[in-house]
Amino acid sequence: MTRALEVTNLRVTGPGGPIVPRMDLSVDAGETVAVVGESGCGKSMTAKAVIGLLPKGVTATGHLRLGDVDVDLARGPSALDGLRGRRISLLLQNPFTSLSPVHRCGAQIVASLPRAQRSDAEVARRLAEVDLPERVARQYPFELSGGMRQRVALAASLACDPEVLIGDEPTTALDVTTQREVLDLLGRVQEDRGMALLLITHDLGVARERADRILVMYSGRLVESGPGSELFDAPRHPYTAVLRDSEPPLSHRVERLTTVAGSVPRPWDVTDSCAFAARCPRADDRCRTHEPPLTGDDSLVACWHPLSPDEASPVPVAEATTRRHRVDPAPLVVVRDLDRRFSETAPPALDGVCITVGAGEAVGIVGESGSGKTTLARCLVGLEKPDSGSIEWTSALPPARRAQIVFQDPNSALNPAMSIGATLAEALRAGGRPATDVPELLDMIGLPQSYARRRPRGLSGGEQQRVAIARALAPRPELLICDEAVSALDVSVQAQILNLLGELLQRLDLALLFITHDLAVVRQVATRLYIMKSGQVVDSGDVDEILTDPQHAYTQLLLSSVPRREVGGEHGEISR
């Protein structure tokens, strides 16, 4: 096999110290190598160092070989001039970030083409390669769906005919069917071209299903690697096992997902020890005083006490609680024949939608992007006004006490200029509660009271989402709406948030409307499910019945699009 990319002795350093202390990796022509790990493990920084797009103040050293070209990364980004965007290319998570909103899609593809190939016919050919019609060349990114925008971004990334493509979370923001379409497309293009793919992802199902090899990073270090088909079946590093067991299973419901206490340490804070030692139940004095070497042949592991193939998860499962499942709860809100159009020419965002949420009930809504899920949520909290139909609340509480919403991205939902304490105090006053209840809110979401003085930028993504949940709960609403509230989180943090939501629902006797495109996640939190497509409810019923024995063709399509998930180890008690 021809080696397409080889990186040795990579070291990435920021103002605080080493971000990636040392990293070696390689990708062969036609091979897919996935890099997984929690946020803050150095995945994206490794990718940016390889392509020479590190942020200001961050430098890289090491040796890179791209085909027959040797590059000394210590020379800086200029060392990759003439290679970046030609022999190696980057596909980012959010096409809104990588595509210009003021230029037509065709012009953005043309900009990536060699001058001799810049023609309408060539743009059309490039669009056809990613299954897009010629008309897309004349459209702007905002006129396209999320999946179509990502295809345009892919066409632009492939226009230079790279030998290596780096995909940095390229499917994270996509619904399950669009994700499969994009991944299938990537696989087809890769096979046709013999292109190497370095895939950065926090979706273990995608890594398991698509990667030939998987690299597991923790605190800037490679801690395990192995064949994609085997790594999660029999992990050797305790951290890999924890990641696997944190993933919610699609096949059944568990009472509590596996999590591990604490967070990823900053790489520069780890010296002469195993980086995972502080969170690992197997750690001993040797782990805390000596860093384990990376050893092995085809499979590598850096651990003084690796797991054997027949060992269970190294993290004990917390005692399970009884899942609440109310029988015929009294209605809290009834939605009847809701319609909403954003223009006369656009298809309806909502088309005769009828749903009911009972008091204290957990209800899920699943569907592709554009199915109307978020529009429905915004109508329930008063951010959108329906064109027709009714929303009937059984309580006479003011709107702030009826429903509150938690959005997908806490970084954009929280005011960066306000402290956490001020943010929560404002929400408390909106619900008629005193600002002195801020410490109680922080305790409720499992954050230290000292966090009241911090601003959002000083918190991790998972901590920010906890704050967003606390803000939503401050007015003591009867209904909590979560709109893709865990989709942007890595699998271990996602498990923490899902467990927290379960505990809060039990403690506060809340109703929950959980909107997601992740069927495995919705199975863990909801007892009843609505399936939406093109603004309509096309299927509904008990969540376990729908996901175990789907009858509707669209529900079957959604289930068939989910990346393969396998439960490794006893990571929760099954609740039928």
Secondary structure, DSSP 8 states (H G I E B T S, - for coil): --EEEEEEEEEEEETTEEEEEEEEEEEETT-EEEEE--TTSSHHHHHHHHHT---TT-EEEEEEEETTEEEEGGG-GGGGTTTBTTTEEEE-S-HHHHS-TTS-HHHHHHTTS-GGG-SHHHHHHHHHHTT--GGGGGS-GGGS-HHHHHHHHHHHHHTT--SEEEEESTTTTS-HHHHHHHHHHHHHHHHHHT-EEEEE-S-HHHHHHH-SEEEEEETTEEEEEEETTTTTTS--SHHHHHHHHHS--SSS-BSS----SS----GGG--SS-TTGGG-TT--HHHHHS----EESSSEE--SS---TT---SS-----------SS--EEEEEEEEEE-SSSSS--SEEEEEEEEETT-EEEEE--TTSSHHHHHHHHTTSS--SEEEEEESS---HHHHEEEE-S-HHHHS-TTS-HHHHHHHHHHHTT--GGGHHHHHHHTT--GGGGG--GGGS-HHHHHHHHHHHHHTT--SEEEEESTTTTS-HHHHHHHHHHHHHHHHHHT-EEEEEES-HHHHHHH-SEEEEEETTEEEEEEEHHHHHHS--SHHHHHHHHHS------S--S-B--
